[in-house]
């Protein structure tokens, strides 16, 4: 069975990079070594793998990657930390709730 991975890297400038691959170890190694000079992570090394999800359907992996790429920094942090309450809170519609998130 072939696996596909959606992953989040933490970059040296405290930004996140979200990607998808069928070989997580190889791909993370490429990010760390600076495999492509025109890639987002090239000038933001070192990078650290913070989260990944293993899937068997490439279409699902692409769907999750696109979804997560559209998330805010704090929502990605909540996912990485498995902080489900904040993940739900940060998912609320900004038109309805604004940018004010009530913290506990």
N, C-alpha and C positions, 0 to 999 in steps of 0.2 A: 504494500500500500504506500502510495506517495503522500507526503505531507507538505503543507504550505504554512508559512508563518507570517503573521503580522507582528511587527515589533516596534518598540519605541526606544530610541537612543537619547541619552542626555549628552548634550554637547558642552564644550568647555565654556561657552558664553551663556550657559544656563538656558538655552533653547532646547526644544525637543525636535527630533527628526523621526518621522513615522514612515515605515516602509513595509514591503512584502517580498518574500523570497521562498524558494523551495529548498534552500540550503542555508539555514540560519548561521551556522558556525562560519561557513565560507564568507557569507555576506557581511557579518559583523567584522570579520578579519579584514575584509576589503575596506570597510569604513575606517577602521583603526590605522591601516597602513597608508591611506591616501591613494587608493587605487585609481580614482579619476580626479584630475585636477580641477575640473569644472563642476564637481558635485557640491552639494550644499555642505556636507560635513568636512570637506577637504581643509578648509581654513578654520574649522571649529574643533579640531582635534586637541586633546584626546576626547574620545567618545566612550560612553559606557552603556551597555545594554541594561535597560531598566525594567522592561516588560516585554513579554511575547505571548502570543496565542497560537496554538497549533491546530490546524484544520485539515480536512481531507478534500475539500471542494475548493478549487482555485477561484471560482466565482464568488464564493462566500468570503474568501480571504481578501479579494479585491474590494468587495463591498465594505468590509470592516476597515480596511486601510483608508478608503476614501472618507468613511464616516469619521474616523478618529482624526484624520488630517484637518477636518473642519472644526475640531474642538479647540477650546481655549486652553491656555497653558495650565490654568488651575484645574480644569476638568481632566486633563491628561494626568496631572499629579494625583488627583483623587483616584483615578483608575489604577495607577501604579501602586499607590498605597492601599488599594482595596478599601477605600473609604466610601462605602456605598451611599451613605447619607449625603455626603457632599456631592457625590457624582449625580445623584438625583436632583439636589438643590441647584447645582450648576447647569442642569439640563432644562430648567424652566424657561419658558418663552420670555425673552427680554422685553417684548412689546407689552406683555401683561405685567411682568414683575420688575422691569427696569434692571439696572446694573447693581442694585443694592442687594447683596446677599447677606442674610442674617447669620451671623456666626454664633455658635454656642459658647 
